[in-house]
Amino acid sequence: MRRSHAAGAEADTGAYVGTPTLHVDGTVWFGPVLRAVPRGERAAELFDSFRVLAGDADFFELKRTRTGGLSFA
């Protein structure tokens, strides 16, 4: 995750990408924006799911209203 963020931060991302970023398969993505840090198997499941979406050439954004506060646990 850290390597992916660093690669995204160093890439030419244009005007629409902020922090955090992921650099996946040659493309820089803004996100993920999560209210809590996923751990273990759940983290791997979320990342794998993202890679499926990111692999679709027509996919570019997914967003919903924020719910709940941040958790730093």
C-alpha positions, 0 to 999 in steps of 0.5 A: 500500500505504501509503495502504491501510494508513493508511486501514485504521488510521483506520477503525473495524475492531472487535476483530479487526483488527491491524497490518498492515491493508489497506483495499480497496474499503471493507473493512478487512482484517488482513494480509497477513502475509508472511515476505518483501516481494514486489517488482515483478510478484510484488507486483502478482500477490499484491495482485490475487489478494487483491482477488479473494478480498476481493471475495467477500462470504462470504470472511473469513479464510485462514491456515496454519502459518508456515514459515521465518523472516523475510527483510528482504532 
